[in-house]
Amino acid sequence: ASMRFGRGHYLEALQYIESQSGGKSFTVGSQHDGPNQWVVEFYQRYLNHPDALHYLAKDQWPATGPQWLIIDVLTDQPIKYPKRLQDYVFSAEFPHSGISGVTWLVYRKE
């Protein structure tokens, strides 16, 4: 499974977000659109309801931000949180696998 599903628990993170969203459509954003958006859009197809997930690039965020925020963390560097993180509550951590990959911290809009 690790060869097929990469170097982190990204699918698990998205499945968690989907399960916590109660079957409704939901928005996801992150502090690094490029790599995180690609990963989200790759794993989205494996969700029970792929069409429910809407990734919002930072320039598409409503004033209140997306419903869910993914913060990626390399274990050996300080965490740089977005300015608007005070509106979010930490929800879950999905660690990286092996010697590479990034840890995803998942935050939910209050």
Gaussian input, Z-matrix of N, CA and C with variables (Angstrom, degrees):
# hf/3-21g

backbone

0 1
 N
 C     1     B1
 C     2     B2     1     A1
 N     3     B3     2     A2     1     D1
 C     4     B4     3     A3     2     D2
 C     5     B5     4     A4     3     D3
 N     6     B6     5     A5     4     D4
 C     7     B7     6     A6     5     D5
 C     8     B8     7     A7     6     D6
 N     9     B9     8     A8     7     D7
 C    10    B10     9     A9     8     D8
 C    11    B11    10    A10     9     D9
 N    12    B12    11    A11    10    D10
 C    13    B13    12    A12    11    D11
 C    14    B14    13    A13    12    D12
 N    15    B15    14    A14    13    D13
 C    16    B16    15    A15    14    D14
 C    17    B17    16    A16    15    D15
 N    18    B18    17    A17    16    D16
 C    19    B19    18    A18    17    D17
 C    20    B20    19    A19    18    D18
 N    21    B21    20    A20    19    D19
 C    22    B22    21    A21    20    D20
 C    23    B23    22    A22    21    D21
 N    24    B24    23    A23    22    D22
 C    25    B25    24    A24    23    D23
 C    26    B26    25    A25    24    D24
 N    27    B27    26    A26    25    D25
 C    28    B28    27    A27    26    D26
 C    29    B29    28    A28    27    D27
 N    30    B30    29    A29    28    D28
 C    31    B31    30    A30    29    D29
 C    32    B32    31    A31    30    D30
 N    33    B33    32    A32    31    D31
 C    34    B34    33    A33    32    D32
 C    35    B35    34    A34    33    D33
 N    36    B36    35    A35    34    D34
 C    37    B37    36    A36    35    D35
 C    38    B38    37    A37    36    D36
 N    39    B39    38    A38    37    D37
 C    40    B40    39    A39    38    D38
 C    41    B41    40    A40    39    D39
 N    42    B42    41    A41    40    D40
 C    43    B43    42    A42    41    D41
 C    44    B44    43    A43    42    D42
 N    45    B45    44    A44    43    D43
 C    46    B46    45    A45    44    D44
 C    47    B47    46    A46    45    D45
 N    48    B48    47    A47    46    D46
 C    49    B49    48    A48    47    D47
 C    50    B50    49    A49    48    D48
 N    51    B51    50    A50    49    D49
 C    52    B52    51    A51    50    D50
 C    53    B53    52    A52    51    D51
 N    54    B54    53    A53    52    D52
 C    55    B55    54    A54    53    D53
 C    56    B56    55    A55    54    D54
 N    57    B57    56    A56    55    D55
 C    58    B58    57    A57    56    D56
 C    59    B59    58    A58    57    D57
 N    60    B60    59    A59    58    D58
 C    61    B61    60    A60    59    D59
 C    62    B62    61    A61    60    D60
 N    63    B63    62    A62    61    D61
 C    64    B64    63    A63    62    D62
 C    65    B65    64    A64    63    D63
 N    66    B66    65    A65    64    D64
 C    67    B67    66    A66    65    D65
 C    68    B68    67    A67    66    D66
 N    69    B69    68    A68    67    D67
 C    70    B70    69    A69    68    D68
 C    71    B71    70    A70    69    D69
 N    72    B72    71    A71    70    D70
 C    73    B73    72    A72    71    D71
 C    74    B74    73    A73    72    D72
 N    75    B75    74    A74    73    D73
 C    76    B76    75    A75    74    D74
 C    77    B77    76    A76    75    D75
 N    78    B78    77    A77    76    D76
 C    79    B79    78    A78    77    D77
 C    80    B80    79    A79    78    D78
 N    81    B81    80    A80    79    D79
 C    82    B82    81    A81    80    D80
 C    83    B83    82    A82    81    D81
 N    84    B84    83    A83    82    D82
 C    85    B85    84    A84    83    D83
 C    86    B86    85    A85    84    D84
 N    87    B87    86    A86    85    D85
 C    88    B88    87    A87    86    D86
 C    89    B89    88    A88    87    D87
 N    90    B90    89    A89    88    D88
 C    91    B91    90    A90    89    D89
 C    92    B92    91    A91    90    D90
 N    93    B93    92    A92    91    D91
 C    94    B94    93    A93    92    D92
 C    95    B95    94    A94    93    D93
 N    96    B96    95    A95    94    D94
 C    97    B97    96    A96    95    D95
 C    98    B98    97    A97    96    D96
 N    99    B99    98    A98    97    D97
 C   100   B100    99    A99    98    D98
 C   101   B101   100   A100    99    D99
 N   102   B102   101   A101   100   D100
 C   103   B103   102   A102   101   D101
 C   104   B104   103   A103   102   D102
 N   105   B105   104   A104   103   D103
 C   106   B106   105   A105   104   D104
 C   107   B107   106   A106   105   D105
 N   108   B108   107   A107   106   D106
 C   109   B109   108   A108   107   D107
 C   110   B110   109   A109   108   D108
 N   111   B111   110   A110   109   D109
 C   112   B112   111   A111   110   D110
 C   113   B113   112   A112   111   D111
 N   114   B114   113   A113   112   D112
 C   115   B115   114   A114   113   D113
 C   116   B116   115   A115   114   D114
 N   117   B117   116   A116   115   D115
 C   118   B118   117   A117   116   D116
 C   119   B119   118   A118   117   D117
 N   120   B120   119   A119   118   D118
 C   121   B121   120   A120   119   D119
 C   122   B122   121   A121   120   D120
 N   123   B123   122   A122   121   D121
 C   124   B124   123   A123   122   D122
 C   125   B125   124   A124   123   D123
 N   126   B126   125   A125   124   D124
 C   127   B127   126   A126   125   D125
 C   128   B128   127   A127   126   D126
 N   129   B129   128   A128   127   D127
 C   130   B130   129   A129   128   D128
 C   131   B131   130   A130   129   D129
 N   132   B132   131   A131   130   D130
 C   133   B133   132   A132   131   D131
 C   134   B134   133   A133   132   D132
 N   135   B135   134   A134   133   D133
 C   136   B136   135   A135   134   D134
 C   137   B137   136   A136   135   D135
 N   138   B138   137   A137   136   D136
 C   139   B139   138   A138   137   D137
 C   140   B140   139   A139   138   D138
 N   141   B141   140   A140   139   D139
 C   142   B142   141   A141   140   D140
 C   143   B143   142   A142   141   D141
 N   144   B144   143   A143   142   D142
 C   145   B145   144   A144   143   D143
 C   146   B146   145   A145   144   D144
 N   147   B147   146   A146   145   D145
 C   148   B148   147   A147   146   D146
 C   149   B149   148   A148   147   D147
 N   150   B150   149   A149   148   D148
 C   151   B151   150   A150   149   D149
 C   152   B152   151   A151   150   D150
 N   153   B153   152   A152   151   D151
 C   154   B154   153   A153   152   D152
 C   155   B155   154   A154   153   D153
 N   156   B156   155   A155   154   D154
 C   157   B157   156   A156   155   D155
 C   158   B158   157   A157   156   D156
 N   159   B159   158   A158   157   D157
 C   160   B160   159   A159   158   D158
 C   161   B161   160   A160   159   D159
 N   162   B162   161   A161   160   D160
 C   163   B163   162   A162   161   D161
 C   164   B164   163   A163   162   D162
 N   165   B165   164   A164   163   D163
 C   166   B166   165   A165   164   D164
 C   167   B167   166   A166   165   D165
 N   168   B168   167   A167   166   D166
 C   169   B169   168   A168   167   D167
 C   170   B170   169   A169   168   D168
 N   171   B171   170   A170   169   D169
 C   172   B172   171   A171   170   D170
 C   173   B173   172   A172   171   D171
 N   174   B174   173   A173   172   D172
 C   175   B175   174   A174   173   D173
 C   176   B176   175   A175   174   D174
 N   177   B177   176   A176   175   D175
 C   178   B178   177   A177   176   D176
 C   179   B179   178   A178   177   D177
 N   180   B180   179   A179   178   D178
 C   181   B181   180   A180   179   D179
 C   182   B182   181   A181   180   D180
 N   183   B183   182   A182   181   D181
 C   184   B184   183   A183   182   D182
 C   185   B185   184   A184   183   D183
 N   186   B186   185   A185   184   D184
 C   187   B187   186   A186   185   D185
 C   188   B188   187   A187   186   D186
 N   189   B189   188   A188   187   D187
 C   190   B190   189   A189   188   D188
 C   191   B191   190   A190   189   D189
 N   192   B192   191   A191   190   D190
 C   193   B193   192   A192   191   D191
 C   194   B194   193   A193   192   D192
 N   195   B195   194   A194   193   D193
 C   196   B196   195   A195   194   D194
 C   197   B197   196   A196   195   D195
 N   198   B198   197   A197   196   D196
 C   199   B199   198   A198   197   D197
 C   200   B200   199   A199   198   D198
 N   201   B201   200   A200   199   D199
 C   202   B202   201   A201   200   D200
 C   203   B203   202   A202   201   D201
 N   204   B204   203   A203   202   D202
 C   205   B205   204   A204   203   D203
 C   206   B206   205   A205   204   D204
 N   207   B207   206   A206   205   D205
 C   208   B208   207   A207   206   D206
 C   209   B209   208   A208   207   D207
 N   210   B210   209   A209   208   D208
 C   211   B211   210   A210   209   D209
 C   212   B212   211   A211   210   D210
 N   213   B213   212   A212   211   D211
 C   214   B214   213   A213   212   D212
 C   215   B215   214   A214   213   D213
 N   216   B216   215   A215   214   D214
 C   217   B217   216   A216   215   D215
 C   218   B218   217   A217   216   D216
 N   219   B219   218   A218   217   D217
 C   220   B220   219   A219   218   D218
 C   221   B221   220   A220   219   D219
 N   222   B222   221   A221   220   D220
 C   223   B223   222   A222   221   D221
 C   224   B224   223   A223   222   D222
 N   225   B225   224   A224   223   D223
 C   226   B226   225   A225   224   D224
 C   227   B227   226   A226   225   D225
 N   228   B228   227   A227   226   D226
 C   229   B229   228   A228   227   D227
 C   230   B230   229   A229   228   D228
 N   231   B231   230   A230   229   D229
 C   232   B232   231   A231   230   D230
 C   233   B233   232   A232   231   D231
 N   234   B234   233   A233   232   D232
 C   235   B235   234   A234   233   D233
 C   236   B236   235   A235   234   D234
 N   237   B237   236   A236   235   D235
 C   238   B238   237   A237   236   D236
 C   239   B239   238   A238   237   D237
 N   240   B240   239   A239   238   D238
 C   241   B241   240   A240   239   D239
 C   242   B242   241   A241   240   D240
 N   243   B243   242   A242   241   D241
 C   244   B244   243   A243   242   D242
 C   245   B245   244   A244   243   D243
 N   246   B246   245   A245   244   D244
 C   247   B247   246   A246   245   D245
 C   248   B248   247   A247   246   D246
 N   249   B249   248   A248   247   D247
 C   250   B250   249   A249   248   D248
 C   251   B251   250   A250   249   D249
 N   252   B252   251   A251   250   D250
 C   253   B253   252   A252   251   D251
 C   254   B254   253   A253   252   D252
 N   255   B255   254   A254   253   D253
 C   256   B256   255   A255   254   D254
 C   257   B257   256   A256   255   D255
 N   258   B258   257   A257   256   D256
 C   259   B259   258   A258   257   D257
 C   260   B260   259   A259   258   D258
 N   261   B261   260   A260   259   D259
 C   262   B262   261   A261   260   D260
 C   263   B263   262   A262   261   D261
 N   264   B264   263   A263   262   D262
 C   265   B265   264   A264   263   D263
 C   266   B266   265   A265   264   D264
 N   267   B267   266   A266   265   D265
 C   268   B268   267   A267   266   D266
 C   269   B269   268   A268   267   D267
 N   270   B270   269   A269   268   D268
 C   271   B271   270   A270   269   D269
 C   272   B272   271   A271   270   D270
 N   273   B273   272   A272   271   D271
 C   274   B274   273   A273   272   D272
 C   275   B275   274   A274   273   D273
 N   276   B276   275   A275   274   D274
 C   277   B277   276   A276   275   D275
 C   278   B278   277   A277   276   D276
 N   279   B279   278   A278   277   D277
 C   280   B280   279   A279   278   D278
 C   281   B281   280   A280   279   D279
 N   282   B282   281   A281   280   D280
 C   283   B283   282   A282   281   D281
 C   284   B284   283   A283   282   D282
 N   285   B285   284   A284   283   D283
 C   286   B286   285   A285   284   D284
 C   287   B287   286   A286   285   D285
 N   288   B288   287   A287   286   D286
 C   289   B289   288   A288   287   D287
 C   290   B290   289   A289   288   D288
 N   291   B291   290   A290   289   D289
 C   292   B292   291   A291   290   D290
 C   293   B293   292   A292   291   D291
 N   294   B294   293   A293   292   D292
 C   295   B295   294   A294   293   D293
 C   296   B296   295   A295   294   D294
 N   297   B297   296   A296   295   D295
 C   298   B298   297   A297   296   D296
 C   299   B299   298   A298   297   D297
 N   300   B300   299   A299   298   D298
 C   301   B301   300   A300   299   D299
 C   302   B302   301   A301   300   D300
 N   303   B303   302   A302   301   D301
 C   304   B304   303   A303   302   D302
 C   305   B305   304   A304   303   D303
 N   306   B306   305   A305   304   D304
 C   307   B307   306   A306   305   D305
 C   308   B308   307   A307   306   D306
 N   309   B309   308   A308   307   D307
 C   310   B310   309   A309   308   D308
 C   311   B311   310   A310   309   D309
 N   312   B312   311   A311   310   D310
 C   313   B313   312   A312   311   D311
 C   314   B314   313   A313   312   D312
 N   315   B315   314   A314   313   D313
 C   316   B316   315   A315   314   D314
 C   317   B317   316   A316   315   D315
 N   318   B318   317   A317   316   D316
 C   319   B319   318   A318   317   D317
 C   320   B320   319   A319   318   D318
 N   321   B321   320   A320   319   D319
 C   322   B322   321   A321   320   D320
 C   323   B323   322   A322   321   D321
 N   324   B324   323   A323   322   D322
 C   325   B325   324   A324   323   D323
 C   326   B326   325   A325   324   D324
 N   327   B327   326   A326   325   D325
 C   328   B328   327   A327   326   D326
 C   329   B329   328   A328   327   D327

   B1=1.4614
   B2=1.5260
   B3=1.3477
   B4=1.4542
   B5=1.5230
   B6=1.3319
   B7=1.4652
   B8=1.5247
   B9=1.3031
   B10=1.4612
   B11=1.5253
   B12=1.3402
   B13=1.4539
   B14=1.5221
   B15=1.3202
   B16=1.4544
   B17=1.5140
   B18=1.3428
   B19=1.4542
   B20=1.5190
   B21=1.3017
   B22=1.4602
   B23=1.5116
   B24=1.3088
   B25=1.4663
   B26=1.5267
   B27=1.3255
   B28=1.4606
   B29=1.5261
   B30=1.3277
   B31=1.4672
   B32=1.5228
   B33=1.3342
   B34=1.4662
   B35=1.5249
   B36=1.3228
   B37=1.4659
   B38=1.5211
   B39=1.3312
   B40=1.4713
   B41=1.5253
   B42=1.3352
   B43=1.4631
   B44=1.5310
   B45=1.3222
   B46=1.4625
   B47=1.5292
   B48=1.3290
   B49=1.4701
   B50=1.5252
   B51=1.3314
   B52=1.4665
   B53=1.5302
   B54=1.3340
   B55=1.4684
   B56=1.5234
   B57=1.3302
   B58=1.4633
   B59=1.5315
   B60=1.3140
   B61=1.4677
   B62=1.5147
   B63=1.3212
   B64=1.4639
   B65=1.5202
   B66=1.3247
   B67=1.4503
   B68=1.5182
   B69=1.3227
   B70=1.4706
   B71=1.5154
   B72=1.3282
   B73=1.4615
   B74=1.5253
   B75=1.3233
   B76=1.4544
   B77=1.5221
   B78=1.3428
   B79=1.4643
   B80=1.5203
   B81=1.3364
   B82=1.4578
   B83=1.5209
   B84=1.3116
   B85=1.4567
   B86=1.5172
   B87=1.3229
   B88=1.4619
   B89=1.5230
   B90=1.3268
   B91=1.4604
   B92=1.5243
   B93=1.3240
   B94=1.4642
   B95=1.5252
   B96=1.3333
   B97=1.4562
   B98=1.5260
   B99=1.3069
   B100=1.4638
   B101=1.5140
   B102=1.3437
   B103=1.4549
   B104=1.5243
   B105=1.3259
   B106=1.4634
   B107=1.5210
   B108=1.3157
   B109=1.4654
   B110=1.5245
   B111=1.3311
   B112=1.4715
   B113=1.5215
   B114=1.3286
   B115=1.4666
   B116=1.5289
   B117=1.3341
   B118=1.4652
   B119=1.5244
   B120=1.3295
   B121=1.4661
   B122=1.5298
   B123=1.3349
   B124=1.4614
   B125=1.5291
   B126=1.3360
   B127=1.4672
   B128=1.5201
   B129=1.3115
   B130=1.4639
   B131=1.5291
   B132=1.3076
   B133=1.4773
   B134=1.5190
   B135=1.3452
   B136=1.4596
   B137=1.5283
   B138=1.3264
   B139=1.4612
   B140=1.5221
   B141=1.3306
   B142=1.4689
   B143=1.5202
   B144=1.3254
   B145=1.4741
   B146=1.5253
   B147=1.3478
   B148=1.4667
   B149=1.5273
   B150=1.3273
   B151=1.4668
   B152=1.5285
   B153=1.3356
   B154=1.4660
   B155=1.5251
   B156=1.3304
   B157=1.4640
   B158=1.5195
   B159=1.3149
   B160=1.4678
   B161=1.5170
   B162=1.3401
   B163=1.4646
   B164=1.5216
   B165=1.3345
   B166=1.4612
   B167=1.5222
   B168=1.3303
   B169=1.4608
   B170=1.5300
   B171=1.3333
   B172=1.4759
   B173=1.5216
   B174=1.3299
   B175=1.4708
   B176=1.5334
   B177=1.3334
   B178=1.4733
   B179=1.5261
   B180=1.3331
   B181=1.4598
   B182=1.5157
   B183=1.3306
   B184=1.4658
   B185=1.5251
   B186=1.3240
   B187=1.4648
   B188=1.5256
   B189=1.3213
   B190=1.4643
   B191=1.5289
   B192=1.3278
   B193=1.4690
   B194=1.5148
   B195=1.3470
   B196=1.4646
   B197=1.5305
   B198=1.3333
   B199=1.4665
   B200=1.5273
   B201=1.3365
   B202=1.4642
   B203=1.5173
   B204=1.3242
   B205=1.4539
   B206=1.5236
   B207=1.3209
   B208=1.4581
   B209=1.5255
   B210=1.3231
   B211=1.4569
   B212=1.5225
   B213=1.3192
   B214=1.4595
   B215=1.5169
   B216=1.3123
   B217=1.4532
   B218=1.5231
   B219=1.3227
   B220=1.4583
   B221=1.5182
   B222=1.3141
   B223=1.4546
   B224=1.5242
   B225=1.3197
   B226=1.4587
   B227=1.5224
   B228=1.3135
   B229=1.4632
   B230=1.5149
   B231=1.3449
   B232=1.4615
   B233=1.5341
   B234=1.3059
   B235=1.4652
   B236=1.5271
   B237=1.3244
   B238=1.4688
   B239=1.5213
   B240=1.3201
   B241=1.4609
   B242=1.5261
   B243=1.3181
   B244=1.4663
   B245=1.5315
   B246=1.3196
   B247=1.4636
   B248=1.5239
   B249=1.3399
   B250=1.4600
   B251=1.5294
   B252=1.3259
   B253=1.4576
   B254=1.5279
   B255=1.3352
   B256=1.4612
   B257=1.5335
   B258=1.3325
   B259=1.4680
   B260=1.5247
   B261=1.3373
   B262=1.4602
   B263=1.5207
   B264=1.3352
   B265=1.4562
   B266=1.5306
   B267=1.3304
   B268=1.4611
   B269=1.5138
   B270=1.3427
   B271=1.4525
   B272=1.5232
   B273=1.3429
   B274=1.4688
   B275=1.5216
   B276=1.3326
   B277=1.4629
   B278=1.5188
   B279=1.3267
   B280=1.4541
   B281=1.5247
   B282=1.3462
   B283=1.4638
   B284=1.5233
   B285=1.3330
   B286=1.4617
   B287=1.5184
   B288=1.3224
   B289=1.4638
   B290=1.5169
   B291=1.3119
   B292=1.4540
   B293=1.5140
   B294=1.3200
   B295=1.4626
   B296=1.5205
   B297=1.3252
   B298=1.4644
   B299=1.5202
   B300=1.2993
   B301=1.4578
   B302=1.5220
   B303=1.3139
   B304=1.4580
   B305=1.5180
   B306=1.3268
   B307=1.4538
   B308=1.5243
   B309=1.3277
   B310=1.4628
   B311=1.5122
   B312=1.3273
   B313=1.4471
   B314=1.5251
   B315=1.3195
   B316=1.4654
   B317=1.5263
   B318=1.3342
   B319=1.4693
   B320=1.5094
   B321=1.3334
   B322=1.4660
   B323=1.5204
   B324=1.3383
   B325=1.4721
   B326=1.5252
   B327=1.3242
   B328=1.4773
   B329=1.5016
   A1=110.99
   A2=116.99
   A3=118.28
   A4=111.56
   A5=117.40
   A6=118.95
   A7=109.83
   A8=116.14
   A9=119.91
   A10=111.23
   A11=115.95
   A12=119.04
   A13=114.00
   A14=117.62
   A15=120.08
   A16=115.80
   A17=115.19
   A18=122.09
   A19=113.57
   A20=117.28
   A21=119.04
   A22=109.83
   A23=115.00
   A24=121.05
   A25=109.08
   A26=115.29
   A27=120.65
   A28=111.97
   A29=116.53
   A30=119.19
   A31=109.81
   A32=116.98
   A33=120.09
   A34=110.76
   A35=116.74
   A36=120.54
   A37=110.40
   A38=116.48
   A39=119.83
   A40=111.27
   A41=117.17
   A42=120.02
   A43=110.27
   A44=116.07
   A45=120.86
   A46=110.20
   A47=116.26
   A48=120.50
   A49=110.02
   A50=116.13
   A51=120.21
   A52=110.39
   A53=117.13
   A54=120.31
   A55=111.68
   A56=116.38
   A57=121.04
   A58=112.47
   A59=116.73
   A60=120.78
   A61=112.47
   A62=116.90
   A63=121.49
   A64=115.20
   A65=117.82
   A66=120.48
   A67=114.34
   A68=117.31
   A69=120.23
   A70=109.80
   A71=116.46
   A72=119.01
   A73=108.31
   A74=116.04
   A75=120.54
   A76=109.87
   A77=114.74
   A78=120.66
   A79=109.61
   A80=114.50
   A81=122.46
   A82=107.62
   A83=116.65
   A84=122.08
   A85=109.00
   A86=116.62
   A87=120.20
   A88=109.44
   A89=116.07
   A90=118.41
   A91=111.72
   A92=118.05
   A93=122.02
   A94=108.54
   A95=117.06
   A96=120.28
   A97=113.00
   A98=118.19
   A99=120.79
   A100=113.71
   A101=118.01
   A102=119.34
   A103=113.70
   A104=118.13
   A105=118.72
   A106=112.03
   A107=117.01
   A108=119.37
   A109=109.97
   A110=116.98
   A111=119.55
   A112=111.18
   A113=116.27
   A114=120.28
   A115=109.97
   A116=117.34
   A117=121.01
   A118=110.12
   A119=116.91
   A120=119.62
   A121=111.84
   A122=117.84
   A123=120.42
   A124=110.67
   A125=117.17
   A126=120.93
   A127=113.49
   A128=117.14
   A129=121.44
   A130=111.73
   A131=117.69
   A132=121.67
   A133=113.24
   A134=117.09
   A135=121.04
   A136=112.96
   A137=117.59
   A138=120.91
   A139=110.50
   A140=115.42
   A141=119.59
   A142=111.18
   A143=116.46
   A144=122.03
   A145=108.77
   A146=117.04
   A147=120.45
   A148=113.42
   A149=116.91
   A150=120.12
   A151=112.76
   A152=117.39
   A153=120.67
   A154=111.72
   A155=117.17
   A156=121.58
   A157=110.28
   A158=115.71
   A159=121.41
   A160=108.24
   A161=116.69
   A162=120.00
   A163=108.46
   A164=115.60
   A165=120.53
   A166=109.22
   A167=116.23
   A168=120.36
   A169=107.70
   A170=116.64
   A171=119.96
   A172=113.01
   A173=117.29
   A174=119.26
   A175=112.70
   A176=117.37
   A177=121.78
   A178=111.80
   A179=117.42
   A180=119.79
   A181=110.79
   A182=117.09
   A183=119.04
   A184=108.43
   A185=117.74
   A186=121.28
   A187=111.47
   A188=116.70
   A189=120.39
   A190=112.64
   A191=117.89
   A192=120.65
   A193=112.04
   A194=116.77
   A195=120.48
   A196=110.61
   A197=116.43
   A198=120.84
   A199=111.94
   A200=115.78
   A201=121.93
   A202=108.80
   A203=115.60
   A204=121.33
   A205=108.82
   A206=115.53
   A207=121.41
   A208=107.51
   A209=115.44
   A210=121.33
   A211=106.88
   A212=117.48
   A213=118.74
   A214=109.74
   A215=115.42
   A216=122.07
   A217=109.33
   A218=115.98
   A219=120.29
   A220=105.75
   A221=117.26
   A222=119.87
   A223=112.94
   A224=118.65
   A225=119.57
   A226=113.12
   A227=117.49
   A228=118.41
   A229=109.69
   A230=117.95
   A231=119.90
   A232=110.47
   A233=115.32
   A234=120.64
   A235=108.67
   A236=115.94
   A237=121.02
   A238=107.65
   A239=115.92
   A240=120.25
   A241=110.32
   A242=116.32
   A243=118.73
   A244=110.24
   A245=115.83
   A246=120.93
   A247=112.58
   A248=116.03
   A249=118.78
   A250=113.58
   A251=118.02
   A252=120.41
   A253=112.70
   A254=117.01
   A255=119.28
   A256=112.13
   A257=117.83
   A258=121.11
   A259=112.35
   A260=116.76
   A261=121.32
   A262=111.48
   A263=114.97
   A264=121.94
   A265=107.77
   A266=116.23
   A267=119.79
   A268=109.26
   A269=116.10
   A270=120.50
   A271=112.75
   A272=118.05
   A273=120.10
   A274=109.93
   A275=114.93
   A276=121.42
   A277=108.95
   A278=116.33
   A279=122.51
   A280=107.53
   A281=116.91
   A282=120.73
   A283=112.98
   A284=114.14
   A285=119.54
   A286=108.97
   A287=116.43
   A288=121.81
   A289=109.54
   A290=116.12
   A291=120.24
   A292=113.18
   A293=115.28
   A294=120.05
   A295=112.83
   A296=117.32
   A297=119.38
   A298=109.55
   A299=114.84
   A300=119.93
   A301=109.16
   A302=116.08
   A303=120.52
   A304=109.50
   A305=115.04
   A306=121.93
   A307=108.00
   A308=116.09
   A309=120.85
   A310=109.54
   A311=116.28
   A312=122.44
   A313=106.33
   A314=115.90
   A315=121.02
   A316=108.58
   A317=114.80
   A318=122.21
   A319=109.47
   A320=115.28
   A321=121.40
   A322=109.26
   A323=113.98
   A324=120.67
   A325=109.58
   A326=115.54
   A327=119.74
   A328=111.03
   D1=-34.12
   D2=-176.83
   D3=-65.84
   D4=-32.49
   D5=177.42
   D6=-68.76
   D7=-40.28
   D8=-178.02
   D9=-73.47
   D10=-37.74
   D11=-171.15
   D12=-110.06
   D13=19.47
   D14=165.93
   D15=81.35
   D16=-157.88
   D17=-166.95
   D18=-107.38
   D19=19.42
   D20=-179.19
   D21=-155.61
   D22=-175.48
   D23=-179.47
   D24=-103.07
   D25=46.08
   D26=-173.29
   D27=-68.84
   D28=-42.13
   D29=177.85
   D30=-62.97
   D31=-43.78
   D32=178.05
   D33=-58.60
   D34=-40.86
   D35=179.65
   D36=-61.04
   D37=-45.31
   D38=-179.06
   D39=-69.14
   D40=-35.80
   D41=176.33
   D42=-64.90
   D43=-38.05
   D44=177.25
   D45=-62.43
   D46=-49.25
   D47=179.87
   D48=-59.17
   D49=-44.64
   D50=179.45
   D51=-60.32
   D52=-44.78
   D53=-177.72
   D54=-65.72
   D55=-33.28
   D56=-179.50
   D57=-79.34
   D58=-10.63
   D59=-176.53
   D60=-91.90
   D61=2.62
   D62=170.64
   D63=62.22
   D64=33.13
   D65=176.40
   D66=78.44
   D67=1.68
   D68=177.92
   D69=-93.97
   D70=164.43
   D71=174.60
   D72=-71.10
   D73=152.82
   D74=-175.07
   D75=-147.43
   D76=156.16
   D77=179.65
   D78=-111.47
   D79=144.69
   D80=-179.14
   D81=-130.05
   D82=138.72
   D83=173.57
   D84=-136.61
   D85=172.80
   D86=177.06
   D87=-153.95
   D88=172.99
   D89=-179.41
   D90=-85.68
   D91=-11.54
   D92=176.96
   D93=-126.40
   D94=92.36
   D95=-175.64
   D96=-58.90
   D97=-51.58
   D98=-174.35
   D99=-48.37
   D100=-77.50
   D101=-174.85
   D102=-63.61
   D103=-40.64
   D104=-178.02
   D105=-69.22
   D106=-37.98
   D107=178.79
   D108=-63.34
   D109=-41.82
   D110=178.81
   D111=-61.76
   D112=-42.92
   D113=-179.26
   D114=-65.53
   D115=-46.05
   D116=178.98
   D117=-59.05
   D118=-47.32
   D119=-176.62
   D120=-68.58
   D121=-28.67
   D122=175.83
   D123=-68.12
   D124=-49.57
   D125=-175.11
   D126=-79.32
   D127=-16.02
   D128=-178.67
   D129=-53.55
   D130=-36.79
   D131=-177.33
   D132=-63.30
   D133=-19.19
   D134=-178.15
   D135=-91.73
   D136=-0.94
   D137=178.62
   D138=-76.37
   D139=160.70
   D140=176.79
   D141=-64.25
   D142=-36.50
   D143=-179.43
   D144=-131.25
   D145=76.37
   D146=-174.71
   D147=-56.79
   D148=-32.68
   D149=-176.41
   D150=-73.37
   D151=-11.24
   D152=-179.62
   D153=-76.18
   D154=-23.63
   D155=-176.57
   D156=-87.94
   D157=129.09
   D158=176.28
   D159=-126.46
   D160=110.01
   D161=177.03
   D162=-80.46
   D163=129.84
   D164=178.28
   D165=-111.17
   D166=116.31
   D167=172.07
   D168=-65.00
   D169=156.29
   D170=-173.90
   D171=-53.97
   D172=-35.29
   D173=-179.39
   D174=-75.29
   D175=-3.42
   D176=177.98
   D177=-106.54
   D178=-3.08
   D179=-176.20
   D180=-63.58
   D181=135.05
   D182=169.23
   D183=-68.01
   D184=169.11
   D185=-177.45
   D186=-55.39
   D187=-31.51
   D188=-177.27
   D189=-87.90
   D190=-5.34
   D191=-179.47
   D192=85.16
   D193=169.93
   D194=178.02
   D195=-71.62
   D196=164.30
   D197=-179.54
   D198=-67.63
   D199=-33.88
   D200=-178.54
   D201=-126.49
   D202=144.21
   D203=179.85
   D204=-128.37
   D205=129.35
   D206=176.00
   D207=-104.38
   D208=121.84
   D209=175.43
   D210=-108.22
   D211=120.25
   D212=179.27
   D213=-94.31
   D214=140.32
   D215=-173.19
   D216=-131.78
   D217=125.74
   D218=166.66
   D219=-88.60
   D220=132.31
   D221=-170.18
   D222=-63.12
   D223=-22.39
   D224=-175.09
   D225=-101.43
   D226=16.03
   D227=178.88
   D228=-132.59
   D229=152.93
   D230=179.09
   D231=-64.74
   D232=147.78
   D233=-178.96
   D234=-80.62
   D235=128.87
   D236=175.47
   D237=-107.74
   D238=107.33
   D239=-177.85
   D240=-88.50
   D241=145.60
   D242=173.63
   D243=-62.95
   D244=153.11
   D245=-178.61
   D246=-57.52
   D247=-35.00
   D248=-173.26
   D249=-87.71
   D250=13.89
   D251=-175.55
   D252=-65.84
   D253=-18.71
   D254=-179.75
   D255=-61.97
   D256=-17.77
   D257=178.67
   D258=-85.51
   D259=0.33
   D260=-174.03
   D261=-118.39
   D262=154.86
   D263=177.78
   D264=-116.49
   D265=132.00
   D266=177.22
   D267=-59.67
   D268=134.44
   D269=-174.83
   D270=-118.53
   D271=-42.32
   D272=-176.75
   D273=-164.88
   D274=158.14
   D275=176.10
   D276=-122.30
   D277=136.14
   D278=179.25
   D279=-124.81
   D280=101.84
   D281=-171.31
   D282=-70.26
   D283=157.41
   D284=175.47
   D285=-73.23
   D286=165.91
   D287=-179.94
   D288=-108.93
   D289=134.79
   D290=173.05
   D291=67.46
   D292=-146.95
   D293=-173.62
   D294=-91.30
   D295=-3.62
   D296=179.83
   D297=-136.80
   D298=-179.76
   D299=-175.17
   D300=92.39
   D301=171.10
   D302=-179.78
   D303=-123.10
   D304=153.84
   D305=173.97
   D306=-84.20
   D307=137.80
   D308=174.75
   D309=-104.11
   D310=127.08
   D311=170.59
   D312=-103.19
   D313=127.53
   D314=-175.36
   D315=-106.38
   D316=127.70
   D317=179.33
   D318=-119.96
   D319=142.69
   D320=178.96
   D321=-113.01
   D322=139.39
   D323=177.80
   D324=-60.84
   D325=134.67
   D326=177.92
   D327=-70.74

